[in-house]
Amino acid sequence: MSAARDLDAVFRDQIDEIVRAVCAAHSDPKRGPVVVELRYALDRDWSGEDAIHFTGILRDPEGRDFYEISETNPIREQVYELVREQGIERLPYLSFQLESERRALDAAPDDADNVDPS
């Protein structure tokens, strides 16, 4: 295995550890939103800087359609802190989706242009 592949594997291991830690820390509905999955993509941001785009999939809240920003801020803060602690030199970005939103997106056709307009 080349040095670049070794480095990439270590980097992904670091991010996978962040994912596990965040999901474990936010698994009790009595303490706030439950993170059922934390996805990530390695790419660049709008300015061309290396970035990690995280998407937190949250359990749907009971009796309402969304979480307040104040409820998701502890998750965001933990992700940012863990990225810093791991020494990852990519800008972290984090967005959230509810499980129901994710299911709807996953069930949607890949190419909306092929939908019959009639």
Rosetta blueprint (number, residue, H / E / L):
1 M L
2 S L
3 A H
4 A H
5 R H
6 D H
7 L H
8 D H
9 A H
10 V H
11 F H
12 R H
13 D H
14 Q H
15 I H
16 D H
17 E H
18 I H
19 V H
20 R H
21 A H
22 V H
23 C H
24 A H
25 A H
26 H L
27 S L
28 D L
29 P H
30 K H
31 R H
32 G L
33 P L
34 V L
35 V E
36 V E
37 E E
38 L E
39 R E
40 Y E
41 A E
42 L E
43 D E
44 R E
45 D L
46 W L
47 S L
48 G L
49 E L
50 D E
51 A E
52 I E
53 H E
54 F E
55 T E
56 G E
57 I E
58 L E
59 R L
60 D L
61 P L
62 E L
63 G L
64 R L
65 D L
66 F L
67 Y L
68 E L
69 I H
70 S H
71 E H
72 T H
73 N H
74 P H
75 I H
76 R H
77 E H
78 Q H
79 V H
80 Y H
81 E H
82 L H
83 V H
84 R H
85 E H
86 Q L
87 G L
88 I L
89 E L
90 R L
91 L E
92 P E
93 Y E
94 L E
95 S E
96 F E
97 Q E
98 L E
99 E H
100 S H
101 E H
102 R H
103 R H
104 A H
105 L H
106 D H
107 A H
108 A L
109 P L
110 D L
111 D L
112 A H
113 D H
114 N H
115 V L
116 D L
117 P L
118 S L
